[in-house]
Amino acid sequence: MIDINCIPNMCPNNTVTEAKDFYVSHLRYSADYEGETTALVVGQMEHFYILKGNHEANYKKLIPEGFDACLKYFKDNIAQIHEYSERP
């Protein structure tokens, strides 16, 4: 998918949205992860809940509601779980 808001090779590959005690990391591409992923990360990288694809916008809407709302989103989309992800 082409991001029309981004000049090729000028977009950050990874964006992070921080909240209290957790953050959301969107990785546009990684050979290690075989594509695009979005991770819900607890604390100082204590737990990683990783979904395949771009879920950044959905998580951003939920961040004001707190970690539990984001974890619920993860669980609701568990069919897209990445093989490197932890399970809640």
C-alpha positions as CSV (number, residue, x, y, z in Angstrom):
1,M,0.0,0.0,0.0
2,I,1.3,3.4,-0.9
3,D,1.2,6.2,1.7
4,I,0.2,9.3,-0.2
5,N,1.2,11.4,2.8
6,C,4.8,10.3,2.6
7,I,7.6,10.9,0.2
8,P,9.3,7.5,-0.6
9,N,12.5,6.9,1.4
10,M,11.6,10.0,3.6
11,C,9.1,8.4,5.9
12,P,10.1,7.0,9.2
13,N,10.0,3.2,9.2
14,N,8.9,3.1,12.8
15,T,6.5,5.4,14.7
16,V,5.9,5.3,18.4
17,T,2.9,6.7,20.3
18,E,3.5,6.8,24.0
19,A,1.1,6.6,26.9
20,K,1.4,6.1,30.6
21,D,3.1,2.7,31.2
22,F,2.7,1.5,27.6
23,Y,3.2,2.5,24.0
24,V,2.2,1.5,20.5
25,S,4.9,0.9,17.9
26,H,4.1,0.8,14.2
27,L,6.8,-0.7,12.0
28,R,6.1,-0.1,8.3
29,Y,8.4,-2.9,7.2
30,S,10.9,-5.3,8.7
31,A,12.5,-8.3,7.1
32,D,12.7,-9.9,10.5
33,Y,8.9,-9.6,11.0
34,E,8.2,-10.3,7.3
35,G,6.2,-7.1,6.7
36,E,4.3,-4.5,8.5
37,T,3.4,-4.8,12.2
38,T,1.9,-2.9,15.1
39,A,2.9,-3.7,18.6
40,L,1.3,-2.9,21.9
41,V,4.3,-2.7,24.3
42,V,4.0,-2.7,28.1
43,G,6.5,-0.8,30.3
44,Q,10.1,-0.9,29.3
45,M,9.6,-3.7,26.7
46,E,8.3,-6.1,29.3
47,H,5.5,-7.5,27.1
48,F,4.9,-7.3,23.4
49,Y,1.5,-7.9,21.8
50,I,2.1,-7.8,18.0
51,L,-0.5,-7.7,15.2
52,K,0.3,-8.0,11.5
53,G,-0.5,-4.9,9.6
54,N,-1.2,-1.3,10.5
55,H,-3.4,-0.8,13.5
56,E,-1.8,2.4,14.6
57,A,-4.8,4.7,14.0
58,N,-7.1,2.3,15.9
59,Y,-4.8,2.1,18.9
60,K,-4.4,6.0,18.9
61,K,-8.2,6.3,19.3
62,L,-8.0,4.0,22.3
63,I,-5.0,5.3,24.1
64,P,-6.9,7.9,26.0
65,E,-9.1,5.1,27.4
66,G,-5.9,3.3,28.7
67,F,-4.1,0.1,28.4
68,D,-7.1,-2.2,29.0
69,A,-8.9,-0.7,26.0
70,C,-5.9,-1.3,23.8
71,L,-5.5,-4.8,25.1
72,K,-9.1,-5.5,24.3
73,Y,-8.5,-4.3,20.8
74,F,-5.6,-6.7,20.5
75,K,-7.8,-9.6,21.7
76,D,-10.6,-8.6,19.4
77,N,-8.1,-8.8,16.5
78,I,-6.2,-11.9,17.7
79,A,-6.7,-13.5,14.2
80,Q,-4.0,-11.1,13.0
81,I,-1.5,-12.0,15.7
82,H,2.1,-12.2,14.7
83,E,4.0,-15.4,15.4
84,Y,6.5,-13.4,17.6
85,S,3.8,-12.0,19.8
86,E,3.0,-12.9,23.3
87,R,-0.5,-14.0,24.1
88,P,-2.4,-12.2,26.9
